Amino acid sequence: MERVSKHNYYLDIAQTVAERGTCLRRCFGAIIVKNDSIISTGYNGAPRGRKNCCDLGYCRREEMRIPRGQRYELCRSVHAEANAIISASRENMIGSTLYIACVDPATKEVVGSVTSCAMCKRMVINAGIQEVIVRETADTYSVYPVVRWVENDDSLTQELGY
């Protein structure tokens, strides 16, 4: 019997968490793990008490034809990484690993080549998370050492979209 690797085990859980996502474009699931214990989970959806895009039946960014990765301030959702961070204490997150999986809500297929947005990267850095592991396919993933996000400060090179 061949066992699933630890990383894919946690990515499988993150993918299941993504099934709770309420976005019409992409559903993300995130889990924070430290010392082989799950600290918290999060998925993308509107703030508590507000209607989700899936409840409204439309996505404002989709209606405005805004390309993926742009104008997140128009999005109703709190990102999965942010929700997982909100649900954990910083003390528990220091030195932890954040696992992320993205699923297309229409096809339920894994979406690869994704990573945290600039704002979520800042939250991950401040939370003390050590690395981010992102699902690419059912059994492959990318590893992002958070120290690289600190060293390569993309906020100094981004163009302002105003």
MIDONU-36649 format. One record per residue (C-alpha): residue number from 1; chain; y, z, x negated. Coordinates in steps of 0.05 Angstrom, whole numbers, plus 32768, in hexadecimal, padded with zeros to 4 digits. Example, Ala and Ser with C-alpha at 12.3 -4.5 7.8 and 13.67 -1.06 7.14 Angstrom:
nuba pos->1&unit->A&py->7FA6&pz->809C&px->7F0A
nuba pos->2&unit->A&py->7FEB&pz->808F&px->7EEF
//
This chain:
nuba pos->1&unit->A&py->8000&pz->8000&px->8000
nuba pos->2&unit->A&py->8044&pz->7FEC&px->7FE5
nuba pos->3&unit->A&py->807D&pz->801B&px->7FF6
nuba pos->4&unit->A&py->80C4&pz->8004&px->8003
nuba pos->5&unit->A&py->80F4&pz->8015&px->7FCB
nuba pos->6&unit->A&py->8124&pz->804F&px->7FD5
nuba pos->7&unit->A&py->8160&pz->8021&px->7FD7
nuba pos->8&unit->A&py->8141&pz->7FF4&px->800C
nuba pos->9&unit->A&py->812A&pz->8032&px->8033
nuba pos->10&unit->A&py->8173&pz->8049&px->8038
nuba pos->11&unit->A&py->818C&pz->8002&px->8045
nuba pos->12&unit->A&py->8159&pz->7FFC&px->807E
nuba pos->13&unit->A&py->8178&pz->803B&px->809C
nuba pos->14&unit->A&py->81BF&pz->8020&px->8092
nuba pos->15&unit->A&py->81A9&pz->7FE0&px->80B5
nuba pos->16&unit->A&py->818F&pz->8008&px->80F0
nuba pos->17&unit->A&py->81D1&pz->802E&px->80F2
nuba pos->18&unit->A&py->81F4&pz->7FEA&px->80F4
nuba pos->19&unit->A&py->81D2&pz->7FDD&px->8137
nuba pos->20&unit->A&py->8203&pz->8011&px->8155
nuba pos->21&unit->A&py->823E&pz->7FE7&px->813D
nuba pos->22&unit->A&py->826C&pz->7FCD&px->8174
nuba pos->23&unit->A&py->828E&pz->7F93&px->8150
nuba pos->24&unit->A&py->8285&pz->7F4D&px->816A
nuba pos->25&unit->A&py->828C&pz->7F2E&px->8124
nuba pos->26&unit->A&py->8262&pz->7F5A&px->80F6
nuba pos->27&unit->A&py->823D&pz->7F9C&px->80FF
nuba pos->28&unit->A&py->823C&pz->7FCA&px->80C4
nuba pos->29&unit->A&py->8213&pz->8008&px->80B7
nuba pos->30&unit->A&py->821F&pz->803A&px->807F
nuba pos->31&unit->A&py->81FB&pz->8078&px->8067
nuba pos->32&unit->A&py->820F&pz->80A8&px->8030
nuba pos->33&unit->A&py->81D5&pz->80C4&px->8008
nuba pos->34&unit->A&py->81D4&pz->80FB&px->7FD3
nuba pos->35&unit->A&py->8198&pz->8119&px->7FB1
nuba pos->36&unit->A&py->816A&pz->80F2&px->7FE0
nuba pos->37&unit->A&py->818A&pz->8110&px->801E
nuba pos->38&unit->A&py->81B3&pz->80EA&px->8051
nuba pos->39&unit->A&py->81F8&pz->810B&px->8054
nuba pos->40&unit->A&py->8215&pz->80E0&px->808D
nuba pos->41&unit->A&py->8213&pz->809D&px->80B0
nuba pos->42&unit->A&py->8248&pz->8070&px->80CD
nuba pos->43&unit->A&py->824E&pz->802D&px->80F1
nuba pos->44&unit->A&py->828A&pz->8003&px->8103
nuba pos->45&unit->A&py->82A9&pz->800F&px->8147
nuba pos->46&unit->A&py->82EA&pz->8021&px->816A
nuba pos->47&unit->A&py->8304&pz->8068&px->8162
nuba pos->48&unit->A&py->82E6&pz->809B&px->8191
nuba pos->49&unit->A&py->8300&pz->8094&px->81D8
nuba pos->50&unit->A&py->8319&pz->804C&px->81CE
nuba pos->51&unit->A&py->82F5&pz->800F&px->81E9
nuba pos->52&unit->A&py->82CB&pz->7FE7&px->81B8
nuba pos->53&unit->A&py->82D0&pz->7F9C&px->81B1
nuba pos->54&unit->A&py->828A&pz->7F95&px->81CD
nuba pos->55&unit->A&py->82A2&pz->7FBA&px->820B
nuba pos->56&unit->A&py->82E1&pz->7F91&px->8211
nuba pos->57&unit->A&py->82BB&pz->7F50&px->8206
nuba pos->58&unit->A&py->82EA&pz->7F35&px->81D1
nuba pos->59&unit->A&py->8303&pz->7F3E&px->818B
nuba pos->60&unit->A&py->834D&pz->7F38&px->817F
nuba pos->61&unit->A&py->8343&pz->7F1F&px->8137
nuba pos->62&unit->A&py->8311&pz->7EEB&px->8150
nuba pos->63&unit->A&py->8341&pz->7ED4&px->8186
nuba pos->64&unit->A&py->8378&pz->7ECC&px->8153
nuba pos->65&unit->A&py->8348&pz->7EA7&px->8124
nuba pos->66&unit->A&py->8356&pz->7ED8&px->80EC
nuba pos->67&unit->A&py->8327&pz->7ECB&px->80B1
nuba pos->68&unit->A&py->82F5&pz->7F01&px->809E
nuba pos->69&unit->A&py->8310&pz->7F33&px->806D
nuba pos->70&unit->A&py->8358&pz->7F2C&px->8084
nuba pos->71&unit->A&py->8388&pz->7F53&px->80B2
nuba pos->72&unit->A&py->835B&pz->7F8F&px->80BD
nuba pos->73&unit->A&py->8396&pz->7FB4&px->80DC
nuba pos->74&unit->A&py->8389&pz->7F89&px->811B
nuba pos->75&unit->A&py->8340&pz->7F9F&px->811F
nuba pos->76&unit->A&py->832D&pz->7FD5&px->8153
nuba pos->77&unit->A&py->82F5&pz->7FF0&px->8128
nuba pos->78&unit->A&py->82F1&pz->8029&px->80F7
nuba pos->79&unit->A&py->82C5&pz->800D&px->80BF
nuba pos->80&unit->A&py->827E&pz->8028&px->80B3
nuba pos->81&unit->A&py->828F&pz->8044&px->806E
nuba pos->82&unit->A&py->82CB&pz->8069&px->808B
nuba pos->83&unit->A&py->82A2&pz->8086&px->80C4
nuba pos->84&unit->A&py->826C&pz->809E&px->8093
nuba pos->85&unit->A&py->82A1&pz->80BD&px->8066
nuba pos->86&unit->A&py->82C4&pz->80DF&px->80A1
nuba pos->87&unit->A&py->8282&pz->80FF&px->80B4
nuba pos->88&unit->A&py->8274&pz->811F&px->8070
nuba pos->89&unit->A&py->8294&pz->8153&px->8044
nuba pos->90&unit->A&py->82B1&pz->813C&px->8002
nuba pos->91&unit->A&py->8288&pz->8171&px->7FDE
nuba pos->92&unit->A&py->8248&pz->8150&px->7FF7
nuba pos->93&unit->A&py->8260&pz->8109&px->7FE7
nuba pos->94&unit->A&py->8272&pz->8115&px->7F9E
nuba pos->95&unit->A&py->823F&pz->80ED&px->7F75
nuba pos->96&unit->A&py->821E&pz->80CF&px->7FB3
nuba pos->97&unit->A&py->8209&pz->8088&px->7FC3
nuba pos->98&unit->A&py->8223&pz->8060&px->7FFE
nuba pos->99&unit->A&py->81F3&pz->802D&px->801C
nuba pos->100&unit->A&py->820F&pz->7FF5&px->8047
nuba pos->101&unit->A&py->81ED&pz->7FC0&px->8072
nuba pos->102&unit->A&py->820F&pz->7F8A&px->809B
nuba pos->103&unit->A&py->81F0&pz->7F66&px->80D6
nuba pos->104&unit->A&py->8208&pz->7F2B&px->80FF
nuba pos->105&unit->A&py->820C&pz->7F46&px->8146
nuba pos->106&unit->A&py->81F8&pz->7F04&px->8165
nuba pos->107&unit->A&py->81BB&pz->7EF5&px->813B
nuba pos->108&unit->A&py->81A9&pz->7F3B&px->8122
nuba pos->109&unit->A&py->81A0&pz->7F1C&px->80DD
nuba pos->110&unit->A&py->81B6&pz->7F3E&px->809D
nuba pos->111&unit->A&py->81F8&pz->7F25&px->8082
nuba pos->112&unit->A&py->81FC&pz->7F26&px->8036
nuba pos->113&unit->A&py->8235&pz->7F1F&px->8005
nuba pos->114&unit->A&py->825F&pz->7F55&px->8026
nuba pos->115&unit->A&py->8281&pz->7F91&px->8007
nuba pos->116&unit->A&py->82B2&pz->7FC6&px->801B
nuba pos->117&unit->A&py->82FA&pz->7FB2&px->802C
nuba pos->118&unit->A&py->8333&pz->7FCA&px->8001
nuba pos->119&unit->A&py->8342&pz->8006&px->802E
nuba pos->120&unit->A&py->82F9&pz->801C&px->8031
nuba pos->121&unit->A&py->82F5&pz->8015&px->7FE5
nuba pos->122&unit->A&py->832E&pz->8047&px->7FDF
nuba pos->123&unit->A&py->830B&pz->8077&px->800E
nuba pos->124&unit->A&py->82CA&pz->8071&px->7FE7
nuba pos->125&unit->A&py->82EE&pz->807F&px->7FA6
nuba pos->126&unit->A&py->8311&pz->80BD&px->7FC3
nuba pos->127&unit->A&py->82D0&pz->80D6&px->7FE3
nuba pos->128&unit->A&py->82B0&pz->80DB&px->7F9E
nuba pos->129&unit->A&py->8278&pz->80AA&px->7FAE
nuba pos->130&unit->A&py->8258&pz->8091&px->7F6E
nuba pos->131&unit->A&py->823B&pz->804E&px->7F83
nuba pos->132&unit->A&py->8237&pz->801F&px->7FBE
nuba pos->133&unit->A&py->81F8&pz->7FF7&px->7FCC
nuba pos->134&unit->A&py->81FE&pz->7FBC&px->7FFC
nuba pos->135&unit->A&py->81C4&pz->7F97&px->801D
nuba pos->136&unit->A&py->81C2&pz->7F4D&px->800D
nuba pos->137&unit->A&py->817F&pz->7F3A&px->802D
nuba pos->138&unit->A&py->8145&pz->7F60&px->804B
nuba pos->139&unit->A&py->8130&pz->7F76&px->8005
nuba pos->140&unit->A&py->816A&pz->7F68&px->7FD5
nuba pos->141&unit->A&py->81AB&pz->7F8D&px->7FCB
nuba pos->142&unit->A&py->81E9&pz->7F91&px->7F9F
nuba pos->143&unit->A&py->81FF&pz->7FD1&px->7F7B
nuba pos->144&unit->A&py->8249&pz->7FE0&px->7F71
nuba pos->145&unit->A&py->825A&pz->8019&px->7F42
nuba pos->146&unit->A&py->8298&pz->8039&px->7F61
nuba pos->147&unit->A&py->82B6&pz->8045&px->7F1C
nuba pos->148&unit->A&py->82BF&pz->7FF9&px->7F17
nuba pos->149&unit->A&py->82EA&pz->7FFB&px->7F57
nuba pos->150&unit->A&py->8315&pz->8030&px->7F35
nuba pos->151&unit->A&py->831B&pz->8008&px->7EF4
nuba pos->152&unit->A&py->8327&pz->7FC5&px->7F16
nuba pos->153&unit->A&py->835F&pz->7FD9&px->7F45
nuba pos->154&unit->A&py->8361&pz->7F9D&px->7F75
nuba pos->155&unit->A&py->839E&pz->7FBA&px->7F98
nuba pos->156&unit->A&py->83C7&pz->7FA5&px->7F5C
nuba pos->157&unit->A&py->83B3&pz->7F5C&px->7F63
nuba pos->158&unit->A&py->83B0&pz->7F51&px->7FAE
nuba pos->159&unit->A&py->83E5&pz->7F27&px->7FCF
nuba pos->160&unit->A&py->8409&pz->7F49&px->8008
nuba pos->161&unit->A&py->83F7&pz->7F29&px->804B
nuba pos->162&unit->A&py->8438&pz->7F37&px->806F
//
